[in-house]
Amino acid sequence: MPTVLSVTLALGAYQLAKHGAIVARMSAVEEMAGMDILCSDKTGTLTLNKLSIDLSASFPMGGTDVNTLVKYGALSADVGSEEAIDVVLHNTYPDPDGLWKGYRRLKFIPFNPNDKFTMAVIEDERTGQVFRLMKGAPQVVLKRAYDFAEIHAPVEQKIIEYANRGYRALGFGIASGAGAADAPGTKWEFLGLLPLFDPPRHDTAETIERCLEKGISVKMVTGDQQLIGKETARQLGMGTNIHKIEVLLHAKAGTGLVEGHSNVDELVEGADGFAEVFPEHKFEIVRILQDRNHMVGMTGDGVNDAPALKKADVGIAVHGATEAARGAADIVLTEPGLSVIVEAVIGARKIFQRMTTYAKYTVAMTFRICFTFGILTIAYNWYFPTILIVLLAVFNDGAMIALSKDRVQPSPMPNSWRLRDIFIIGIVYGLYLTISTWVLYHVASHGIFFQRDVHMFSLNVTPGELIPFCTQLLAQRGITNVNAPMSSYAAQLGQQYATVTDTALSQCMVEQRYVRGAQLRALIYNQVSVSGQALVFVVRTARHSFLDRAGGMTYLAFFAAQVASTLIAAFGFNGYDPPAEGITNCQLCVDSTFNYPHFWPSRTVPIASTESVYTASVIGCTYWIVVAWIWSIIWYMALDPIKWLLMWLLNEEGWRDKHIIRDHLTRRRRHPAKTGEEHYVQVGAAAANHLNPMGRASLQKVDPHTLSRASVIKIETGPQGLRRVSAGPYRLSLEAQQQQFGNLAPGATLANPHPIRRVSLTGRGSFSGEVPNATSRRGSMESVGGHPYRRGSAESIGMRGSSERAGLQMGQAAGHGPSQNGATQKPAGGV
């Protein structure tokens, strides 16, 4: 087993390297297969890390204009470091080649995640003036401004605006003189903000969806602002429950928890990510998730990420990571993006599936060998030769090495070594195959089915079969007194019988038991070999073994091993191991058709009343190998149903919960804007819609073109405004409707018993009544009280309810008949 598992891991690691994932620690392959949470950085992993600057949205301060701000940004950049921000600042300047004419850099302090700024000391060679340029996180630069109290409000508002648009704000400051950033007497002037846009990778949304399908929850752990993280998560279809890291720190300190969470661990487990994170916080996040029994993967690229990478079950150094990060990681990626990680997970699960297949097979075969030959030895005093046991092990283990390259389907959920289940499965399979072998042995050695109905030579070794046969055989040899000493018939049968002192009948029965037993061993060996190794096709897949194609090497190994075992069973070993006390050229060792066995030229048999009668020799069973194959195939048919029953009982791969898992994953990956799933939020300063579920006024609203699109739905209003129409599966009478919902228009009826989910109030006309603070989403409606309404963004209306559609059907008497073009108005879909 260690050899096969090591070969499987090694070949699997080789395949992972082809996909751009270099395995630094072999056991990490197993852990990656079981990973159920991936904590991913945003920049460079979820996004392209190809920055651009939107100059039209720049925000210069004081007397600085856009061109000057861009120039100072380029001067503050260190292009030699090849940092993405420095490169884009340098390239954005209109004349990058002539930038340093007249300027000289005296000193440069690079970025570090604790200070979150860089600083360059520049000398103007024309005037001799020395000044410092700082760029970095806008809050960090802004706090050092001498006029912070006067300018922080508009700057922070602009930062929030950038974040809501998915832009990263980059702040710039200038101070005269050289020295440290916080040197005494330093007066920093805030120059302004430049918006940086880092677009998501084109394949990231699909990759995250694939992660969810594989049972892996992706948590964004980023140093950027919370709003930037949420906007990026929204664009990628991720969850937007992203907290600032200070929320976690306050929760740990006992100064407050987010509503709905009872403890810190639950907060971290339920979050979709954390923003404004420092490297040391990543370590704490990993530790908390591990304490919740999760297998955690963590991505990182910097020196400070090394502790978190080392702590994680699967530390992943992304493309371009530092040497320190690579040294601490278990997996090193040679290609950028999250898709490489998903491919590595799929590859790891395939490797794990191969190892699990071999483990189940090995345990089952071990129990099967022990049960089968233990029962036959104890119950029937029948022995199996050691050489055949060795051949079983050699052929099976040799062939199982092919499993390291088997064609497998990765598990839909994270893997783990469930040893209890593996042993239960092995015992059940072992017992089933033991029963199949025992039934074959009993039918062949104690029955007459094959002799009577199939017309094969008999392998029956019971006295009831042997005594009549030997009496008939001895009579054919001219021996009428079967109880006379065998030595007295040496002249008739040969001088080899002169030393036999037992009766003729006893010697005949010994020879018959020996020959039939030796042929029975060849038959049982063939059946055990075929049925045992065929089990691998069952345990390797959750589908029907006939419908799931295995790898070519697996088929080749199986057929090669079984051709060899079949030939051994058919031809035997010329009676090996021969009896120590025996006679050659036997005359009473014919089969039930009175022919001498084939492929047994020595014809050596034991002498009666000696220990040699228990010799476990092997003689070829010839065409009985057909019985072995057919018997194995018949019993093989029930292995797949047994497998499915075991998977259901043990809930293997979530077998019992498949519908639950499917619904969960489908629900997680559906985009609210496409499926109509509701975000239940309180409407505040702005309209809540699928782009702004929190109703923040700072978020961009839906463009006018979107607001102008129209669709149709009919509703009715009462004194209380828009109300839930009916909760029952029946149509109320008009009197009941008026009593419960107020005065409806004459002829109006309630068409749908389900609650209204979302509608729009934007458009022409007005409503009577008042709609209090309620929850809603984007929707549409038309024709209220005879007034057509246009589709628009959601306002303060709607009721929380199920995802079923709802509407009101208005009668002709209400005056809500055909529309202007003559077509009857119907409730709009997708509401």
C-alpha positions in Angstrom: 0.0 0.0 0.0 2.7 2.6 0.8 4.3 2.0 -2.6 1.0 2.4 -4.5 0.0 5.5 -2.6 3.4 7.1 -3.0 3.4 6.4 -6.7 -0.1 7.9 -7.0 0.9 11.0 -5.2 4.1 11.4 -7.2 2.4 11.0 -10.6 -0.4 13.3 -9.4 2.1 16.0 -8.4 3.6 15.7 -11.8 0.2 16.3 -13.4 -0.4 19.3 -11.1 2.9 20.9 -12.2 1.6 20.7 -15.8 -1.3 22.9 -14.7 1.0 25.5 -13.1 0.8 24.2 -9.5 4.1 23.0 -8.1 3.8 20.8 -5.0 6.3 21.6 -2.3 5.0 19.1 0.2 3.6 15.8 -1.0 0.9 15.5 1.7 -0.5 18.9 0.7 -2.1 17.1 -2.2 -4.4 15.2 0.2 -5.1 18.4 2.1 -6.0 20.4 -1.0 -8.5 17.6 -2.0 -10.2 18.2 1.4 -10.0 22.0 1.3 -13.5 23.6 1.9 -12.5 27.2 2.4 -10.2 29.3 0.3 -9.1 32.7 1.6 -8.0 34.6 -1.5 -6.3 37.9 -1.9 -8.0 40.3 -4.3 -5.3 42.1 -6.2 -3.6 39.9 -8.8 -5.6 36.8 -7.9 -9.3 37.8 -8.3 -8.2 40.8 -10.4 -5.8 41.3 -13.3 -3.4 43.6 -11.4 -3.3 45.6 -14.6 -4.1 49.1 -13.3 -5.4 52.1 -15.2 -6.1 55.6 -14.1 -9.3 57.5 -14.9 -8.0 61.0 -15.2 -11.5 62.4 -15.8 -12.4 61.3 -12.3 -9.2 62.6 -10.6 -9.5 64.8 -7.6 -6.7 67.4 -7.3 -6.7 69.6 -4.2 -5.8 73.2 -3.5 -4.0 74.8 -6.4 -2.8 71.6 -7.9 -4.2 70.7 -11.3 -4.6 67.3 -12.9 -1.4 67.5 -14.9 0.7 68.5 -11.9 -0.9 65.8 -9.9 0.0 63.2 -12.6 3.5 64.6 -12.8 4.1 64.3 -9.0 2.6 60.8 -9.2 5.1 59.8 -11.8 8.0 61.3 -9.8 7.0 59.3 -6.8 7.1 56.0 -8.7 9.9 53.6 -8.7 9.7 51.9 -12.1 12.6 49.6 -11.4 10.6 47.7 -8.8 8.0 46.8 -11.5 5.2 47.4 -9.0 1.9 47.7 -10.9 1.0 51.1 -9.3 4.5 52.6 -10.0 4.3 51.4 -13.6 0.9 52.8 -14.3 1.8 56.2 -12.7 4.9 56.4 -14.8 3.1 55.5 -18.0 0.2 57.8 -17.4 2.5 60.9 -17.6 2.4 62.3 -21.1 6.2 62.4 -21.5 7.7 59.6 -19.4 11.0 59.7 -21.2 11.5 63.4 -20.3 10.1 63.1 -16.8 13.5 63.2 -15.0 15.0 66.0 -16.9 15.8 68.5 -14.2 15.0 66.2 -11.3 17.1 63.7 -9.3 15.9 61.1 -6.8 17.9 61.2 -3.7 16.1 58.5 -1.7 13.2 56.1 -2.0 11.3 54.3 0.8 9.4 51.4 -0.6 5.9 50.3 0.3 5.3 48.0 3.3 1.9 46.7 4.5 2.2 48.3 7.9 2.9 51.9 6.9 0.9 51.6 3.6 2.8 54.4 1.8 6.0 55.0 -0.3 8.1 58.2 -0.1 10.6 59.6 -2.5 13.0 62.4 -1.8 13.4 64.5 -5.0 15.8 67.3 -5.8 14.9 69.9 -8.4 18.2 70.5 -10.1 17.2 73.8 -11.6 16.4 75.4 -8.3 18.2 73.1 -5.9 15.0 72.6 -3.9 14.6 69.3 -2.1 11.1 67.9 -1.5 9.4 64.7 -0.4 6.6 63.0 -2.3 4.4 60.5 -0.5 1.9 58.2 -2.2 -0.2 55.5 -0.6 -3.5 54.7 1.1 -5.4 57.9 1.0 -6.4 57.8 4.7 -2.7 57.5 5.6 -1.6 60.4 3.5 -4.6 62.5 4.4 -4.0 62.1 8.2 -0.5 63.7 7.7 -2.0 66.8 6.0 -1.5 70.0 8.0 -5.1 71.1 7.1 -6.7 67.7 7.8 -9.6 69.2 9.7 -10.7 71.4 6.8 -10.3 68.9 3.9 -11.0 65.5 5.3 -14.7 65.6 4.7 -14.7 66.1 0.9 -11.7 63.8 0.5 -13.3 61.0 2.4 -16.5 61.5 0.5 -14.6 61.2 -2.8 -12.8 58.0 -1.5 -16.2 56.5 -0.8 -17.4 57.5 -4.2 -14.4 55.8 -5.8 -14.9 52.7 -3.7 -18.5 52.4 -4.8 -17.4 52.5 -8.4 -14.8 49.8 -7.8 -11.9 52.3 -7.9 -9.0 52.2 -5.5 -8.1 55.7 -4.4 -4.4 56.7 -4.3 -3.5 59.7 -2.2 -0.5 62.0 -2.8 1.2 64.5 -0.5 4.2 66.8 -0.7 6.5 68.3 1.9 9.6 70.4 1.5 13.0 69.2 2.7 14.5 65.8 3.3 14.1 63.5 6.2 11.7 60.9 7.5 7.9 61.1 6.9 7.2 62.2 10.4 10.3 64.2 11.0 9.7 67.2 13.4 8.7 70.3 11.5 7.4 68.5 8.5 4.3 70.1 6.9 2.5 67.8 4.5 0.3 69.2 1.9 -2.4 66.9 0.4 -2.2 67.1 -3.4 -5.2 65.0 -4.2 -6.5 61.6 -5.3 -6.1 59.5 -8.4 -8.6 56.6 -9.0 -7.0 53.3 -9.9 -9.1 50.6 -11.6 -8.1 47.0 -11.4 -10.5 45.0 -13.5 -11.5 41.5 -12.4 -10.1 38.6 -14.4 -12.3 37.5 -17.2 -12.5 34.0 -15.8 -12.7 34.8 -12.1 -16.5 34.8 -11.9 -16.7 31.4 -13.6 -13.9 30.1 -11.4 -15.7 31.2 -8.2 -18.8 29.4 -9.5 -16.8 26.3 -10.1 -15.4 26.6 -6.5 -19.0 26.7 -5.2 -19.9 23.7 -7.3 -16.9 21.8 -5.7 -18.0 22.7 -2.2 -15.3 25.4 -1.6 -16.3 28.7 -0.1 -14.2 31.6 -1.3 -13.5 34.4 1.2 -11.9 37.6 0.0 -9.2 38.8 2.3 -7.9 42.1 1.0 -6.1 45.1 2.2 -8.3 47.4 0.2 -11.3 49.3 1.6 -14.4 47.5 2.5 -16.5 49.2 -0.2 -14.0 48.3 -2.9 -14.1 44.7 -1.7 -17.9 44.6 -1.8 -18.0 46.1 -5.3 -15.5 43.6 -6.6 -17.3 40.8 -4.9 -20.6 42.0 -6.5 -19.0 42.1 -9.9 -17.7 38.5 -9.4 -20.9 37.1 -8.1 -19.4 36.5 -4.6 -21.1 37.2 -1.3 -21.0 40.8 -0.2 -21.0 40.1 3.6 -17.5 41.6 3.9 -16.4 43.1 7.2 -13.6 45.5 8.1 -10.9 43.8 10.0 -11.6 46.1 12.9 -14.9 44.3 13.4 -13.0 41.1 14.1 -10.6 42.9 16.4 -13.4 44.4 18.4 -15.2 41.1 18.6 -12.1 39.4 19.9 -11.6 42.2 22.4 -15.2 41.7 23.6 -16.3 45.2 22.6 -19.0 44.2 20.2 -20.2 41.6 17.7 -22.0 42.0 14.5 -25.7 41.4 14.9 -26.7 37.8 14.2 -23.4 36.2 15.5 -23.0 34.8 18.9 -19.2 34.5 18.9 -16.1 35.5 17.0 -15.7 32.1 15.4 -19.2 32.2 14.0 -18.5 35.7 12.7 -15.5 34.6 10.8 -17.1 31.5 9.5 -20.2 33.3 8.2 -18.3 36.2 6.6 -17.7 36.4 2.9 -14.4 38.2 3.5 -12.5 40.9 5.3 -11.2 44.2 4.1 -8.4 46.5 5.3 -6.5 43.4 6.4 -2.9 43.4 7.5 -0.8 40.3 7.0 -0.9 39.4 10.7 -4.6 39.3 10.6 -4.6 36.5 7.9 -2.9 34.2 10.5 -5.7 34.8 13.0 -8.4 34.2 10.3 -6.9 30.9 9.4 -6.6 29.8 13.0 -10.2 30.6 13.7 -11.5 28.7 10.7 -9.3 25.7 11.5 -10.7 25.7 15.0 -14.1 25.4 13.4 -12.9 22.1 11.7 -12.4 23.6 8.3 -9.6 22.7 5.9 -8.3 26.1 5.0 -6.4 27.3 2.0 -4.7 30.7 2.0 -3.1 32.6 -0.8 -0.3 35.1 -0.3 2.7 36.7 -2.1 4.6 38.8 0.4 7.2 38.2 3.1 4.6 39.0 5.8 2.2 36.4 4.4 4.6 33.6 5.3 3.1 32.9 8.8 -0.4 32.6 7.4 0.8 30.4 4.6 2.6 28.2 7.0 -0.4 28.0 9.4 -3.0 27.2 6.6 -3.6 23.6 5.8 -2.8 24.5 2.2 -0.6 27.5 1.8 -0.6 28.8 -1.8 2.1 31.1 -3.0 0.6 32.9 -6.0 2.4 33.8 -9.2 5.2 36.3 -8.6 5.4 35.7 -4.8 8.5 36.4 -2.9 11.0 33.7 -2.0 9.9 33.8 1.6 6.3 33.2 0.6 7.3 30.3 -1.7 9.3 28.7 1.0 6.4 28.8 3.5 3.8 27.6 1.0 2.8 24.0 0.2 1.7 24.9 -3.4 3.5 27.4 -5.6 1.6 28.7 -8.6 3.5 29.5 -11.8 0.5 31.1 -13.5 -1.6 34.1 -12.3 -5.3 33.9 -11.3 -7.7 31.8 -9.3 -8.4 29.3 -12.0 -5.0 27.6 -11.4 -6.1 26.9 -7.9 -9.3 25.3 -9.0 -7.5 23.1 -11.5 -5.1 22.1 -8.7 -8.1 21.3 -6.5 -9.7 19.1 -9.2 -6.3 17.4 -9.8 -5.9 16.8 -6.1 -9.3 15.3 -5.8 -8.6 13.0 -8.7 -5.5 11.9 -6.9 -7.4 11.4 -3.7 -10.1 9.4 -5.5 -7.4 7.1 -6.9 -5.9 6.6 -3.4 -9.4 6.0 -1.9 -10.1 3.5 -4.7 -7.0 1.5 -3.9 -7.7 1.7 -0.1 -11.2 0.4 -0.4 -10.1 -2.3 -2.8 -7.1 -3.4 -0.6 -9.2 -3.5 2.5 -12.0 -5.5 0.7 -9.5 -8.0 -0.8 -7.7 -8.5 2.5 -10.9 -9.3 4.3 -12.1 -11.4 1.4 -8.9 -13.6 1.4 -9.0 -14.0 5.2 -12.7 -14.8 5.3 -12.7 -17.1 2.2 -9.9 -19.4 3.0 -10.4 -19.2 6.7 -13.9 -20.5 6.3 -13.0 -23.2 3.8 -10.1 -24.4 6.0 -12.1 -24.5 9.2 -15.5 -25.8 7.8 -14.2 -28.2 5.1 -10.7 -29.0 6.2 -9.6 -27.9 2.8 -6.3 -26.2 2.2 -5.2 -23.6 -0.3 -1.6 -23.6 -1.5 0.6 -20.7 -0.5 1.9 -20.2 -4.1 -1.6 -19.2 -5.3 -2.0 -16.7 -2.4 1.3 -15.2 -3.5 0.2 -15.1 -7.1 -3.0 -13.4 -6.1 -1.1 -10.7 -4.2 1.5 -10.2 -7.0 -1.1 -9.9 -9.8 -3.5 -7.7 -7.8 -0.9 -5.3 -6.3 1.1 -5.2 -9.5 -2.1 -4.3 -11.5 -3.2 -1.8 -8.9 -0.2 0.4 -9.6 -2.1 1.3 -12.8 -4.7 3.0 -10.6 -2.2 5.9 -10.2 -3.1 6.9 -13.8 -6.7 5.8 -13.7 -9.4 7.9 -15.3 -11.5 9.2 -12.4 -14.2 11.8 -11.7 -13.3 14.2 -8.9 -15.6 14.3 -5.9 -18.2 17.1 -6.0 -17.4 17.8 -2.3 -14.2 18.1 -0.3 -12.5 14.8 0.4 -11.4 13.3 3.7 -10.1 10.0 5.0 -13.2 8.4 6.5 -11.5 5.3 7.7 -14.5 3.9 9.5 -16.5 4.0 6.2 -13.6 2.5 4.3 -13.4 -0.5 6.7 -17.2 -1.0 6.7 -17.2 -0.9 2.9 -14.3 -3.3 2.7 -15.9 -5.7 5.2 -19.2 -5.7 3.3 -17.5 -6.3 -0.1 -15.2 -8.9 1.4 -18.2 -10.8 3.0 -20.1 -10.7 -0.3 -17.3 -12.0 -2.4 -16.6 -14.6 0.3 -20.2 -15.8 0.0 -19.8 -16.0 -3.8 -16.7 -18.2 -3.5 -18.2 -20.4 -0.8 -21.3 -21.0 -2.8 -19.3 -22.0 -5.8 -17.1 -24.3 -3.8 -20.0 -25.9 -2.1 -22.0 -26.4 -5.4 -18.9 -27.8 -7.2 -17.6 -30.0 -4.4 -20.8 -31.1 -2.7 -23.4 -31.0 -5.5 -24.1 -32.5 -8.9 -25.5 -29.5 -10.7 -22.5 -29.0 -13.1 -22.2 -32.8 -13.7 -25.9 -33.4 -14.2 -27.1 -30.2 -15.9 -24.0 -28.8 -17.6 -22.4 -32.2 -18.4 -19.0 -31.3 -17.0 -16.7 -33.7 -15.2 -17.4 -33.8 -11.5 -15.4 -32.1 -8.7 -17.7 -33.6 -6.0 -15.6 -35.0 -3.2 -18.4 -36.3 -0.9 -18.5 -40.0 0.1 -21.9 -40.3 -1.5 -20.3 -39.4 -4.9 -16.9 -41.1 -4.5 -17.9 -44.6 -3.2 -20.2 -45.5 -6.1 -17.7 -44.0 -8.6 -14.7 -45.9 -7.1 -16.7 -49.1 -6.9 -17.5 -48.8 -10.6 -13.9 -47.8 -11.5 -12.4 -50.7 -9.6 -14.7 -53.1 -11.2 -13.5 -51.8 -14.6 -10.0 -52.5 -13.5 -11.0 -56.1 -12.5 -11.2 -55.5 -8.8 -14.4 -56.9 -7.3 -13.4 -57.0 -3.6 -12.9 -53.3 -2.9 -12.1 -54.0 0.8 -9.1 -56.1 0.0 -5.6 -54.6 0.5 -4.4 -52.6 -2.4 -1.1 -54.3 -2.5 -2.8 -57.5 -3.5 -3.8 -56.0 -6.8 -0.3 -54.7 -7.7 -0.1 -57.2 -10.6 -3.2 -55.7 -12.2 -2.6 -52.0 -11.5 1.2 -51.8 -11.4 4.0 -52.4 -9.0 3.7 -48.8 -7.7 0.8 -50.0 -5.6 2.8 -52.8 -3.9 3.6 -50.6 -0.9 0.0 -49.5 -0.4 -1.4 -51.3 2.7 -4.8 -49.8 2.8 -7.9 -51.2 1.0 -8.5 -50.6 -2.7 -11.6 -48.5 -2.0 -9.6 -46.3 0.4 -6.8 -45.7 -2.1 -9.2 -45.0 -4.9 -11.1 -42.4 -2.8 -7.8 -40.8 -1.7 -6.7 -40.4 -5.4 -10.1 -39.0 -6.4 -10.1 -36.5 -3.5 -6.6 -35.5 -4.4 -7.3 -35.0 -8.1 -10.7 -33.3 -7.7 -9.4 -31.2 -4.8 -6.4 -30.1 -6.9 -8.6 -29.1 -9.8 -11.0 -27.4 -7.4 -8.1 -25.3 -6.1 -7.4 -24.1 -9.7 -11.1 -23.2 -10.1 -11.4 -21.3 -6.8 -8.1 -19.5 -7.6 -9.4 -18.3 -10.9 -12.8 -17.2 -9.5 -11.1 -15.4 -6.5 -8.7 -13.6 -8.9 -11.3 -12.5 -11.4 -14.1 -11.5 -9.0 -11.6 -9.8 -6.7 -9.8 -7.6 -9.2 -13.1 -6.8 -10.9 -14.1 -5.1 -7.7 -11.8 -2.2 -8.6 -14.2 -1.1 -11.3 -17.0 -0.9 -8.8 -15.2 1.1 -6.0 -13.5 3.5 -8.4 -16.8 5.4 -9.3 -20.1 6.3 -7.8 -21.8 5.6 -11.1 -22.6 2.2 -12.6 -19.3 0.5 -13.3 -20.4 -0.4 -16.8 -21.2 3.2 -17.7 -18.1 4.9 -16.3 -15.0 4.1 -18.4 -11.8 3.5 -16.5 -8.3 4.3 -17.7 -6.7 2.3 -20.4 -3.9 1.2 -18.1 -6.5 -0.1 -15.6 -8.2 -2.2 -18.2 -4.8 -3.5 -19.5 -3.6 -4.4 -16.1 -6.9 -6.2 -15.3 -6.9 -8.3 -18.4 -3.2 -9.0 -18.3 -3.5 -10.3 -14.7 -6.6 -12.3 -15.4 -5.2 -13.9 -18.6 -2.3 -15.0 -16.5 -4.5 -16.3 -13.7 -6.8 -18.1 -16.2 -3.9 -19.8 -17.9 -2.6 -20.9 -14.5 -6.0 -22.3 -13.6 -6.5 -24.0 -16.9 -3.1 -25.7 -17.1 -2.1 -25.9 -13.4 1.3 -26.6 -12.1 1.6 -30.3 -13.0 0.4 -31.3 -9.5 2.8 -28.9 -7.7 3.3 -29.3 -4.7 3.6 -33.1 -5.2 2.9 -35.3 -2.2 5.9 -36.4 -0.2 4.7 -40.0 0.2 3.1 -40.8 -3.1 3.1 -43.1 -6.1 3.5 -42.0 -9.7 1.6 -43.2 -12.8 -1.6 -43.6 -10.8 -4.3 -45.8 -12.3 -7.3 -44.7 -10.2 -6.9 -40.9 -10.7 -9.3 -40.5 -13.7 -12.0 -37.9 -13.7 -15.7 -38.7 -13.7 -15.6 -39.3 -17.5 -12.9 -42.0 -16.9 -10.2 -39.9 -18.6 -6.9 -38.9 -17.0 -6.7 -35.1 -16.3 -4.9 -33.0 -18.9 -1.6 -31.2 -18.3 -0.6 -33.6 -15.5 2.1 -35.9 -17.0 3.6 -37.0 -13.6 0.3 -38.4 -12.3 1.7 -38.5 -8.7 -0.9 -39.1 -6.0 -0.6 -39.6 -2.2 -0.7 -42.9 -0.5 -3.7 -43.6 1.7 -3.3 -43.3 5.5 -0.3 -41.0 5.3 0.0 -37.2 5.9 0.4 -36.7 2.2 -3.3 -36.9 1.7 -3.6 -33.3 2.9 -1.1 -32.0 0.3 -2.6 -28.9 -1.4 -1.5 -29.5 -5.0 -2.8 -27.7 -8.1 -3.9 -29.5 -11.3 -5.4 -27.6 -14.3 -9.2 -27.4 -14.2 -9.4 -27.0 -18.1 -12.8 -25.8 -19.2 -14.0 -25.2 -15.6 -12.4 -21.7 -16.1 -15.5 -20.8 -18.0 -17.5 -21.5 -14.9 -15.2 -19.3 -12.9 -15.7 -16.4 -15.3 -19.5 -16.7 -15.7 -19.9 -17.2 -11.9 -17.8 -14.0 -11.3 -19.9 -12.0 -13.8 -23.2 -13.1 -12.3 -22.1 -12.1 -8.8 -20.6 -8.9 -10.1 -24.0 -7.7 -11.2 -25.1 -7.1 -7.6 -21.9 -5.1 -6.6 -23.2 -1.8 -8.0 -26.5 -1.9 -6.1 -24.6 -2.9 -2.9 -22.3 0.1 -3.5 -25.2 2.5 -3.8 -26.9 1.1 -0.7 -23.6 1.5 1.2 -23.2 5.1 -0.1 -26.7 5.9 1.0 -26.3 4.3 4.5 -22.9 5.9 5.0 -23.8 9.1 3.1 -20.7 8.8 1.0 -20.0 12.0 -1.0 -23.2 13.4 0.4 -25.2 10.6 -1.3 -28.3 11.2 0.8 -28.0 14.9 0.7 -27.4 15.3 -3.1 -30.6 17.3 -3.5 -29.8 19.5 -0.6 -26.3 20.1 -1.9 -27.6 20.8 -5.4 -30.1 23.3 -4.1 -27.6 24.9 -1.9 -25.0 25.3 -4.6 -27.6 26.5 -7.1 -28.9 29.1 -4.6 -25.3 30.3 -3.9 -24.3 30.7 -7.5 -27.4 32.4 -8.9 -27.0 36.1 -9.4 -29.8 38.1 -7.8 -30.2 40.3 -10.8 -30.9 37.3 -13.0 -33.0 35.1 -10.8 -35.1 37.5 -8.8 -33.7 36.4 -5.4 -34.4 39.0 -2.9 -32.1 41.0 -0.7 -34.2 42.0 2.3 -33.0 45.5 3.2 -34.3 48.6 4.7 -34.8 51.4 2.3 -32.9 54.4 3.3 -31.5 57.5 1.6 -31.5 55.8 -1.8 -33.5 53.3 -3.7 -32.6 49.6 -3.0 -31.9 47.6 -6.1 -29.8 44.7 -7.3 -26.8 47.0 -7.8 -27.3 48.8 -4.4 -28.9 46.2 -2.1 -28.0 48.3 1.0 -29.8 51.4 -0.2 -26.7 53.6 0.2 -27.0 57.1 -1.4 -23.4 57.0 -2.3 -23.8 54.1 -4.7 -24.5 54.8 -8.4 -28.1 54.6 -9.3 -29.5 52.8 -12.3 -29.0 54.7 -15.5 -32.0 56.5 -17.2 -32.0 54.0 -20.1 -32.6 51.2 -17.7 -35.3 53.2 -15.9 -37.1 53.8 -19.2 -37.7 50.1 -20.0 -41.3 49.1 -19.6 -43.1 46.0 -18.7 -46.7 45.3 -17.6 -48.4 44.2 -14.4 -51.8 45.1 -12.9 -52.2 45.8 -9.3 -54.8 47.4 -7.1 -54.6 49.8 -4.2 -56.7 50.4 -1.1 -56.8 52.9 1.7 -53.7 51.3 3.2 -51.7 51.5 0.0 -50.3 48.4 -1.7 -51.2 45.3 0.4 -50.6 41.6 0.3 -53.6 40.2 -1.5 -54.2 36.7 -0.2 -52.4 34.1 1.8 -54.8 31.3 1.0 -55.0 29.0 -2.1 -58.5 30.2 -3.0 -60.3 33.2 -4.5 -62.0 35.5 -2.0 -65.5 36.8 -2.6 -65.8 40.5 -3.3 -67.3 41.2 0.1 -64.4 39.4 1.8 -61.9 41.3 -0.3 -63.4 44.6 0.6 -63.6 43.7 4.3 -59.9 42.5 4.4 -58.2 44.9 1.9 -60.5 47.9 1.6 -62.5 49.1 -1.3 -61.5 47.4 -4.6 -62.5 48.7 -7.9 -65.8 47.2 -9.1 -65.3 43.9 -10.9 -61.7 43.5 -9.5 -60.7 40.0 -8.4 -57.7 38.6 -6.7 -55.8 36.5 -9.3 -52.9 35.1 -7.3 -52.8 34.0 -3.7 -49.1 34.6 -3.3 -47.7 37.8 -1.9 -46.3 40.6 -4.0 -42.5 40.6 -4.0 -41.4 43.6 -5.9 -42.8 46.4 -8.0 -41.9 49.9 -9.1 -43.4 53.2 -8.2 -41.2 55.1 -10.6 -43.2 56.6 -13.6 -46.1 58.8 -14.4 -49.0 59.3 -12.2 -49.3 58.9 -8.4 -50.7 56.6 -5.8 -53.2 57.2 -3.1 -52.3 55.9 0.2 -48.9 55.7 2.0 -46.4 52.9 1.9 -44.4 52.7 5.2 -40.8 51.7 5.5 -40.7 48.3 3.8 -38.5 46.1 1.8 -38.3 45.7 -1.9 -36.3 45.0 -5.0 -36.2 46.1 -8.6 -39.4 45.3 -10.4 -42.1 46.8 -12.7 -45.8 47.5 -13.0 -48.2 49.2 -15.2 -51.8 50.3 -15.2 -52.7 51.3 -11.6 -56.1 52.9 -11.4 -56.1 53.4 -15.1 -52.7 55.2 -15.2 -49.9 53.5 -17.1 -46.7 53.1 -15.3 -43.2 52.7 -16.6 -40.6 50.2 -15.2 -38.0 51.7 -13.0 -35.8 51.2 -9.9 -37.4 49.9 -6.8 -38.8 52.3 -4.2 -40.1 51.9 -0.7 -42.6 49.2 -1.4 -43.0 45.4 -1.4 -43.3 42.7 1.2 -40.9 40.0 2.1 -42.1 36.7 0.9 -41.4 33.7 -1.2 -40.0 33.8 -4.7 -43.4 33.1 -6.4 -44.9 35.7 -8.6 -47.9 37.8 -7.6 -50.3 40.1 -9.2 -53.9 41.3 -9.5 -56.1 40.6 -12.4 -58.4 43.5 -13.1 -61.8 43.0 -14.6 -63.3 44.9 -17.5 -65.8 46.6 -15.2 -62.9 48.4 -13.6 -62.0 50.1 -16.8 -58.7 48.2 -17.1 -59.3 46.5 -20.3 -57.3 46.4 -23.5 -54.3 48.7 -23.7 -53.9 51.4 -26.3 -52.8 49.1 -29.0 -55.7 46.8 -28.4 -53.8 44.0 -26.7 -55.0 42.7 -23.4 -52.6 43.6 -20.6 -51.3 40.6 -18.7 -49.1 40.4 -15.6 -45.4 40.8 -16.4 -43.1 38.0 -16.0 -40.1 38.2 -13.8 -41.8 40.1 -11.0 
